Amino acid sequence: MNAGFEKRLIVVWLALSAITLAQLGVGWIDGPPALSHGSAIAASAILVALIKVRIIIREFMEVRHAPVLLGRLTDLWIALTGAILLGSYLAGRAFATG
């Protein structure tokens, strides 16, 4: 590995760690996680997880240098996964309250 590549991975790892710590802070906005039931917090947790997945796929799985089609397919997979997760969460809340 060259020094530039290692430096880039360290920066990406630090960014992922910072995102994780920021998300922990968001979880405590309305109180302790056990008492927090906000859809906005749950949706932001899913969104942040999807952003982290995209960063990991691009940087650590080397999709950044792969053919364009593979990059677009992984982005599509992430978008579909996010839509399914958010839809399932919101549908579950609708059934639980209704």
ABEGO torsion letter per residue (X at the ends): XBAAAAAAAAAAAAAAAAAAAAAAAAAAAAEBAAABABAAAAAAAAAAAAAAAAAAAAAAAGAAABBAAAAAAAAAAAAAAAAAAAAAAAAAAAAAAX
